[in-house]
Amino acid sequence: MASLFEVTAGKAIGYVSGSAVTQGTNKSTGVTINAAAGAITTHNASLAGDANVTFTVTNSEVAATDVVLVSVKSGASTGLYAAFVSATAAGSFNVTLENVGSTAGEVVVINFAVIKAAAS
C-alpha cells in the first residue's frame, strides 16, 4: 500500500534500490551516482590524523531542499573515520570525511540515503 508521501510526491520513504560508485585518484576526487541511496567507496590515499577532506557527489536525485544522510559502512579501522554531509545543492551534495585518529591510508565505504524534503 502506498503511503500518503508516495502518492503526493511520487517518492518512497523507506527501502529504495541503491547503486555504488568507486572514487578514483584520491579522497578529494568527486563522484557521480544518480540514485536515492547507495555506497561510495573512497580511494585508499593517506589522510593525516585530525585532518579532513571534502568531495562532491553529483547526483540527479538530490534537490536543494533534501536531507542527505551518510555513514561509514566498512573498510576503515573501527572509529578512525567520521563522515558527514557538509553541503547540499540541486544535483549534488558534499561529503566531508574526517580522520579522527592517526595518519591512515584506507579504503572507506560510505553509505548514503536521500530523504526528499521541502522548505516551508
N, C-alpha and C positions, 0 to 999 in steps of 0.2 A: 504494500500500500504506500503510495506517495505521500510524503509529508507536505504540509502547507508550504514550506520553503521550496520544495521541489516543484510544486505546482505553480507557484507565483514567480519563481526566479529561474527555474529550469536547471538548478544545480542541486546536488545532493550534499547532505551533511552526513558524515559517517564514511563508510568504505567507498573509496573510488580507486579505479585501477591506476597504477603509477607507471613510472618509467625510470630509467637510470642513465647516468652520464659519467664519464671519467674526465677529469681535468688534465690538461696537457701542460708541459713546460715547467710550471712552478705553482705554488699555492696561491698566487695572486692572479692567475690566469682565469678569465671569465669562462663560463659555460653556457650552453643553450639547452634547455629542456622544457618542452611545451606540454606540461602535464600538471594536473592539480595536486599531485603527490609524487614522491619518488625518492631516489637516493643519488647523492653526489659523492663520487669517490675522488678524493683530492690527490694531488701529486705527492710524492714522498720527499720533496725538498725539505731541508732543515728549517726549523723555525726556532729562533732563540728563546730561551726561557724568559718568562714575563713579557713576551712580545706578542703582537697580533698582526694578522694580515686580513685584508678585505678583498673579496672578489665579487663580481656581478654575475647574477644568474638571469639570463634573458629568458623570459617565459611569457608566451602569449596568453596564458590563462590568468595572469595577475592584473588586477586593476589597482589603481592608486589607493582605493578605499579598503582593500582586502587586508586581512591579517595573515601573515605567513609565519608558521612555526617551524623551528628546526631543532634537531637534537643529534648528539653524537651517537651513532649506531654501533660502530665497531672499528677495529683496526688500530685504535690508539691505546697506549698504555692506560690502564684504569686511572681516571681522574686527572690525566695530564692535559686534556684539551676541553675548552668550553666553546660553544658556538652560539651565535645569536644573529638575528636579523637587525642590521643597522640602518636600513633604508628600504622603503617600498615605493614604487612608482608604477605607472601604467606600463605593463610589458616587462617589468624587471623587479628584482629585489637584490639587496647586497647582503652577503653573509660575512660576518667577521668571525674568524677562528682565532682563539687565544690559547697560547701555550702557558699554562699556569704552573709549569714545573721547570725543569732544566732543558737545555737545548736538545731537540729531538728531530729526527727525520723519519717520519712515519706516514703511511697512507692512512687517512682518516675517512671513514664513510659517514656522511651526514644525511639523515632523513629530513624531508621537508613535507609540509602539507599547507595548502592554501585554503583558508576559510573565507568564503565570499561574504563581504560585508558592505555596508553603505554608510556614508556620512549623513547625519541628520541635521 
